[in-house]
Amino acid sequence: MMPKSAHPMDVLEAAVPILAAYDPQLHDESRNANFEKATRLIAKLPSIVAAWIVFEMGRSRHPRLELTHAGTSYTCCPDSLPDRTTARDFDICLILHAEHSL
């Protein structure tokens, strides 16, 4: 339902509450449940961004399970697969971005 012109961050801001509604531990506020919810959310966000980029660009790409978390996201952006060094660099960039954004 989002327009193609929507920024990926706007897509994420809309997707997180929708994902929460389907979380099996939605009302469990224990430390363990919060950790599991965070883990599930972290695992899904790059796929949402990547899917949005693919949709926005009108391309057809699918996740590559043999790649790292960042490497899988990276495959949806450029026209080629990342080499091991580039995928590792992208992992580090995501970590730094997360730390500085908080």
Backbone as CSV, one residue per row, in Angstrom:
resi,resn,N_x,N_y,N_z,CA_x,CA_y,CA_z,C_x,C_y,C_z
1,MET,0.809,-1.203,0.000,0.000,0.000,0.000,0.853,1.268,0.000
2,MET,2.158,1.140,0.224,3.041,2.312,0.240,3.337,2.734,-1.200
3,PRO,3.436,4.034,-1.453,3.797,4.477,-2.802,5.260,4.141,-3.090
4,LYS,5.581,3.924,-4.354,6.954,3.598,-4.734,7.936,4.677,-4.326
5,SER,7.471,5.883,-4.152,8.354,6.979,-3.793,8.692,7.012,-2.295
6,ALA,8.101,6.120,-1.507,8.351,6.112,-0.063,9.811,5.782,0.232
7,HIS,10.366,6.443,1.225,11.741,6.188,1.650,11.777,4.853,2.406
8,PRO,12.864,4.066,2.260,12.945,2.792,2.981,12.744,2.930,4.492
9,MET,13.171,4.038,5.093,12.969,4.220,6.540,11.488,4.358,6.858
10,ASP,10.734,5.018,5.989,9.289,5.125,6.190,8.627,3.752,6.094
11,VAL,9.128,2.935,5.186,8.607,1.575,5.048,8.867,0.788,6.329
12,LEU,10.083,0.917,6.882,10.402,0.228,8.140,9.524,0.717,9.288
13,GLU,9.343,2.024,9.367,8.518,2.581,10.442,7.086,2.066,10.374
14,ALA,6.599,1.775,9.184,5.259,1.219,9.028,5.251,-0.299,9.267
15,ALA,6.338,-0.963,8.922,6.384,-2.429,9.019,6.519,-2.930,10.450
16,VAL,7.265,-2.215,11.294,7.528,-2.709,12.653,6.238,-2.911,13.455
17,PRO,5.308,-1.964,13.496,4.070,-2.223,14.245,3.248,-3.369,13.657
18,ILE,3.315,-3.537,12.348,2.593,-4.653,11.729,3.210,-5.973,12.160
19,LEU,4.546,-6.045,12.156,5.221,-7.257,12.627,4.882,-7.530,14.089
20,ALA,4.812,-6.500,14.901,4.498,-6.671,16.323,3.137,-7.324,16.511
21,ALA,2.179,-6.949,15.683,0.831,-7.505,15.809,0.808,-9.018,15.610
22,TYR,1.777,-9.554,14.877,1.828,-10.984,14.603,2.815,-11.724,15.500
23,ASP,3.477,-11.021,16.408,4.485,-11.657,17.254,3.823,-12.575,18.276
24,PRO,4.281,-13.825,18.366,3.660,-14.771,19.304,3.891,-14.403,20.773
25,GLN,4.858,-13.550,21.059,5.152,-13.158,22.431,4.820,-11.682,22.681
26,LEU,3.891,-11.163,21.937,3.566,-9.740,21.989,3.360,-9.223,23.411
27,HIS,2.653,-9.947,24.222,2.308,-9.464,25.559,3.224,-10.000,26.654
28,ASP,4.243,-10.728,26.284,5.214,-11.246,27.254,6.352,-10.242,27.364
29,GLU,6.486,-9.603,28.503,7.511,-8.578,28.703,8.723,-9.091,29.476
30,SER,8.874,-10.400,29.576,10.029,-10.945,30.291,11.306,-10.643,29.515
31,ARG,12.418,-10.686,30.202,13.723,-10.415,29.571,13.969,-11.375,28.408
32,ASN,13.693,-12.647,28.609,13.914,-13.648,27.575,13.010,-13.402,26.353
33,ALA,11.752,-13.072,26.603,10.825,-12.800,25.498,11.255,-11.564,24.719
34,ASN,11.694,-10.524,25.430,12.155,-9.311,24.744,13.381,-9.590,23.892
35,PHE,14.282,-10.424,24.378,15.453,-10.803,23.597,15.028,-11.555,22.333
36,GLU,14.104,-12.491,22.481,13.621,-13.264,21.322,12.891,-12.366,20.326
37,LYS,12.097,-11.424,20.820,11.400,-10.492,19.923,12.397,-9.621,19.166
38,ALA,13.407,-9.136,19.868,14.435,-8.314,19.217,15.182,-9.108,18.160
39,THR,15.493,-10.353,18.467,16.201,-11.208,17.506,15.360,-11.422,16.252
40,ARG,14.074,-11.702,16.439,13.195,-11.891,15.270,13.100,-10.614,14.444
41,LEU,12.997,-9.484,15.116,12.881,-8.205,14.406,14.154,-7.886,13.639
42,ILE,15.303,-8.065,14.274,16.582,-7.811,13.601,16.725,-8.697,12.374
43,ALA,16.252,-9.914,12.457,16.356,-10.836,11.326,15.456,-10.423,10.160
44,LYS,14.349,-9.768,10.443,13.379,-9.430,9.395,13.626,-8.080,8.722
45,LEU,14.185,-7.124,9.439,14.305,-5.765,8.900,15.122,-5.667,7.613
46,PRO,16.282,-6.312,7.511,17.019,-6.205,6.246,16.239,-6.777,5.063
47,SER,15.476,-7.823,5.299,14.676,-8.399,4.214,13.589,-7.443,3.770
48,ILE,13.024,-6.707,4.715,11.990,-5.727,4.364,12.587,-4.607,3.530
49,VAL,13.728,-4.089,3.954,14.391,-3.025,3.186,14.784,-3.527,1.806
50,ALA,15.385,-4.718,1.757,15.811,-5.284,0.475,14.611,-5.507,-0.442
51,ALA,13.535,-6.038,0.113,12.332,-6.264,-0.705,11.784,-4.944,-1.221
52,TRP,11.851,-3.904,-0.392,11.361,-2.596,-0.833,12.217,-2.058,-1.970
53,ILE,13.529,-2.191,-1.850,14.421,-1.723,-2.908,14.157,-2.483,-4.204
54,VAL,13.993,-3.791,-4.090,13.695,-4.610,-5.268,12.379,-4.152,-5.902
55,PHE,11.353,-3.945,-5.072,10.050,-3.490,-5.567,10.169,-2.118,-6.222
56,GLU,10.854,-1.211,-5.533,11.000,0.160,-6.016,11.725,0.208,-7.360
57,MET,12.723,-0.655,-7.531,13.516,-0.665,-8.757,12.933,-1.586,-9.821
58,GLY,11.867,-2.317,-9.466,11.242,-3.216,-10.425,12.109,-4.413,-10.778
59,ARG,12.939,-4.849,-9.816,13.847,-5.972,-10.057,13.346,-7.218,-9.350
60,SER,13.895,-8.337,-9.720,13.531,-9.605,-9.099,14.773,-10.228,-8.484
61,ARG,14.873,-10.175,-7.178,15.992,-10.781,-6.453,15.435,-11.561,-5.277
62,HIS,16.157,-12.578,-4.860,15.747,-13.389,-3.723,16.912,-13.508,-2.752
63,PRO,16.625,-13.685,-1.452,17.699,-13.818,-0.468,18.610,-15.003,-0.774
64,ARG,19.883,-14.863,-0.449,20.876,-15.920,-0.616,21.240,-16.437,0.765
65,LEU,20.801,-17.630,1.114,20.971,-18.155,2.458,22.416,-18.439,2.837
66,GLU,23.316,-18.583,1.851,24.712,-18.879,2.177,25.492,-17.623,2.576
67,LEU,24.893,-16.451,2.410,25.569,-15.199,2.747,25.258,-14.776,4.175
68,THR,26.040,-13.820,4.663,25.788,-13.272,5.996,24.524,-12.423,5.968
69,HIS,24.127,-11.973,7.135,22.965,-11.097,7.289,23.097,-9.869,6.376
70,ALA,24.233,-9.199,6.450,24.458,-8.012,5.624,24.631,-8.386,4.155
71,GLY,25.328,-9.487,3.896,25.553,-9.918,2.518,24.254,-10.195,1.789
72,THR,23.304,-10.792,2.490,21.999,-11.070,1.889,21.292,-9.771,1.526
73,SER,21.358,-8.780,2.418,20.733,-7.489,2.135,21.409,-6.803,0.960
74,TYR,22.718,-6.901,0.910,23.510,-6.250,-0.128,23.154,-6.766,-1.522
75,THR,22.795,-8.032,-1.642,22.515,-8.600,-2.961,21.341,-7.938,-3.657
76,CYS,20.463,-7.320,-2.911,19.299,-6.694,-3.518,19.582,-5.288,-4.023
77,CYS,20.719,-4.727,-3.648,21.017,-3.345,-4.030,21.805,-3.234,-5.336
78,PRO,23.017,-3.750,-5.401,23.773,-3.609,-6.653,23.435,-4.723,-7.637
79,ASP,24.102,-4.701,-8.770,23.860,-5.710,-9.794,24.726,-6.948,-9.647
80,SER,25.565,-7.018,-8.621,26.426,-8.182,-8.464,26.445,-8.633,-7.007
81,LEU,26.848,-9.875,-6.789,26.976,-10.400,-5.434,28.228,-9.827,-4.779
82,PRO,28.195,-9.611,-3.472,29.382,-9.089,-2.804,30.433,-10.189,-2.624
83,ASP,31.695,-9.810,-2.721,32.739,-10.772,-2.372,32.820,-10.816,-0.848
84,ARG,33.599,-11.727,-0.292,33.669,-11.925,1.149,34.082,-10.639,1.887
85,THR,35.054,-9.913,1.333,35.534,-8.691,1.972,34.461,-7.613,1.969
86,THR,33.780,-7.441,0.861,32.721,-6.436,0.768,31.576,-6.769,1.720
87,ALA,31.215,-8.042,1.800,30.142,-8.450,2.714,30.539,-8.167,4.159
88,ARG,31.788,-8.443,4.516,32.274,-8.172,5.875,32.278,-6.662,6.143
89,ASP,32.713,-5.873,5.165,32.695,-4.415,5.313,31.268,-3.908,5.534
90,PHE,30.327,-4.489,4.810,28.927,-4.090,4.953,28.403,-4.472,6.333
91,ASP,28.796,-5.644,6.840,28.445,-6.037,8.213,28.911,-4.973,9.203
92,ILE,30.155,-4.544,9.068,30.731,-3.540,9.975,29.988,-2.214,9.840
93,CYS,29.654,-1.831,8.619,28.911,-0.579,8.407,27.547,-0.630,9.105
94,LEU,26.877,-1.766,9.023,25.578,-1.886,9.691,25.722,-1.777,11.203
95,ILE,26.763,-2.379,11.757,27.011,-2.297,13.195,27.278,-0.848,13.607
96,LEU,28.162,-0.177,12.859,28.476,1.212,13.181,27.250,2.105,13.052
97,HIS,26.447,1.882,12.031,25.250,2.673,11.838,24.288,2.471,13.008
98,ALA,24.117,1.228,13.428,23.213,0.934,14.545,23.709,1.590,15.826
99,GLU,24.998,1.514,16.081,25.552,2.102,17.298,25.420,3.618,17.304
100,HIS,25.662,4.247,16.185,25.611,5.716,16.128,24.177,6.235,16.061
101,SER,23.279,5.413,15.566,21.886,5.845,15.482,21.208,5.822,16.839
102,LEU,21.675,4.954,17.733,21.058,4.868,19.050,21.482,6.028,19.914
